[in-house]
Amino acid sequence: MSHKAGGGTPDRPAVAVLTQPSFAALRHRGFRAYFATSALAMMADNVEHVISYWVMFEKFHSAALGGVAVLTHWLPFLFFSVYSGALADRFDSRRLIQISMLMFITVSLGWGLLFLADTIEVWHAVVLLSVHGLAGVLWGPASQLLIHDIVGREQLQSAVRLNATSRSLGILAAPAVGGALMQFVGGDAVFVFGIVLLLVWLAVASGMQPPAPVRTRLYHLPEMDDAAAVELRQRLAQLPGVREVMVVAAENMACLKVDRHGFDEAAVEQLIAKGA
């Protein structure tokens, strides 16, 4: 962390401004592994898109199936992203990543075997595309939450920016890599390539440090005056598993830092319902 001295005046003394070094999150060994393998996993995911969509078109020549492919990819994000985020907040994000990677690997194996045996039917494609979409929505929030567990709060902004970069790099490289592999190696081998990359990401995510036990909870509050808000904050702070409490009466909101292993959410909701 470097320091810059801001210009001062007789009425306003100079202040020190803290600045982060470039690519600060890459100073973490764990994040460097996350950055590289996340890009590879994103590339493997999109390589599968390239190959599976092309083979489906060659096999069925169905515009409707192309529409189904897009819908099954994005509708799970529309309908289940909030619930997936709740799962990531409640459970070990590494385990959710493991489950999603195993789902991706199963889909890739399914595509490869069906294409190799030349037995794929439309319903096979719909099932595999649907499972792939569900795996994606399970992977997203958990992989984002894992970033905080790796780098902590100070370098989180750098990690988020770099994570977006790694994902974009994977998406950018996938069509070229997938097309080249299909041209020179063959479609079946491409799925094996994708499975290998997903296994690498699975191994790296599994080896990450356990996630922090502290999680954030936001609650909507009934209207109350400042005195009631202070009393509510004091009572919430006394509950088991609650580490920090912030109550903003003007915004009808309470923010809690809680230990997920000893936290009693029912007690919090009961206090809020009573208005302290």
SULVEN-V779475 format. One record per residue. N is the residue number from 0. RES is the residue in one letter. PSI is psi in whole degrees, 0 to 359 (none if undefined). Layout:
[[N:RES:PSI] [N:RES:PSI]]
This chain:
[[0:M:123] [1:S:165] [2:H:140] [3:K:136] [4:A:122] [5:G:152] [6:G:142] [7:G:169] [8:T:169] [9:P:326] [10:D:339] [11:R:103] [12:P:157] [13:A:145] [14:V:155] [15:A:130] [16:V:125] [17:L:131] [18:T:145] [19:Q:146] [20:P:159] [21:S:142] [22:F:45] [23:A:322] [24:A:335] [25:L:352] [26:R:343] [27:H:125] [28:R:318] [29:G:322] [30:F:328] [31:R:317] [32:A:320] [33:Y:315] [34:F:311] [35:A:312] [36:T:332] [37:S:320] [38:A:319] [39:L:319] [40:A:319] [41:M:321] [42:M:317] [43:A:319] [44:D:315] [45:N:334] [46:V:319] [47:E:321] [48:H:312] [49:V:310] [50:I:313] [51:S:320] [52:Y:319] [53:W:314] [54:V:322] [55:M:318] [56:F:317] [57:E:326] [58:K:316] [59:F:337] [60:H:45] [61:S:115] [62:A:326] [63:A:320] [64:L:327] [65:G:320] [66:G:320] [67:V:322] [68:A:318] [69:V:316] [70:L:316] [71:T:339] [72:H:318] [73:W:332] [74:L:321] [75:P:323] [76:F:322] [77:L:317] [78:F:333] [79:F:2] [80:S:318] [81:V:317] [82:Y:324] [83:S:321] [84:G:322] [85:A:320] [86:L:317] [87:A:329] [88:D:334] [89:R:331] [90:F:169] [91:D:118] [92:S:331] [93:R:322] [94:R:321] [95:L:321] [96:I:319] [97:Q:315] [98:I:315] [99:S:321] [100:M:321] [101:L:325] [102:M:316] [103:F:314] [104:I:319] [105:T:318] [106:V:316] [107:S:318] [108:L:318] [109:G:313] [110:W:311] [111:G:315] [112:L:318] [113:L:320] [114:F:320] [115:L:319] [116:A:351] [117:D:42] [118:T:11] [119:I:139] [120:E:171] [121:V:318] [122:W:329] [123:H:312] [124:A:317] [125:V:317] [126:V:313] [127:L:319] [128:L:322] [129:S:316] [130:V:321] [131:H:316] [132:G:319] [133:L:322] [134:A:321] [135:G:317] [136:V:333] [137:L:325] [138:W:318] [139:G:296] [140:P:322] [141:A:318] [142:S:327] [143:Q:318] [144:L:328] [145:L:332] [146:I:313] [147:H:321] [148:D:335] [149:I:310] [150:V:344] [151:G:188] [152:R:323] [153:E:321] [154:Q:22] [155:L:320] [156:Q:316] [157:S:318] [158:A:320] [159:V:316] [160:R:316] [161:L:325] [162:N:318] [163:A:322] [164:T:316] [165:S:321] [166:R:319] [167:S:322] [168:L:318] [169:G:317] [170:I:321] [171:L:319] [172:A:337] [173:A:311] [174:P:318] [175:A:315] [176:V:315] [177:G:316] [178:G:319] [179:A:316] [180:L:319] [181:M:324] [182:Q:318] [183:F:340] [184:V:318] [185:G:151] [186:G:321] [187:D:321] [188:A:333] [189:V:321] [190:F:324] [191:V:318] [192:F:315] [193:G:320] [194:I:319] [195:V:315] [196:L:320] [197:L:324] [198:L:323] [199:V:313] [200:W:322] [201:L:317] [202:A:318] [203:V:314] [204:A:323] [205:S:331] [206:G:359] [207:M:159] [208:Q:150] [209:P:145] [210:P:154] [211:A:141] [212:P:348] [213:V:133] [214:R:162] [215:T:137] [216:R:132] [217:L:137] [218:Y:139] [219:H:134] [220:L:151] [221:P:163] [222:E:135] [223:M:158] [224:D:176] [225:D:323] [226:A:317] [227:A:324] [228:A:320] [229:V:318] [230:E:319] [231:L:318] [232:R:318] [233:Q:318] [234:R:321] [235:L:321] [236:A:339] [237:Q:351] [238:L:149] [239:P:138] [240:G:355] [241:V:123] [242:R:319] [243:E:148] [244:V:134] [245:M:123] [246:V:124] [247:V:99] [248:A:323] [249:A:333] [250:E:1] [251:N:50] [252:M:144] [253:A:136] [254:C:125] [255:L:138] [256:K:119] [257:V:154] [258:D:117] [259:R:341] [260:H:335] [261:G:19] [262:F:134] [263:D:95] [264:E:328] [265:A:322] [266:A:323] [267:V:311] [268:E:325] [269:Q:317] [270:L:317] [271:I:320] [272:A:327] [273:K:349] [274:G:37] [275:A:none]]
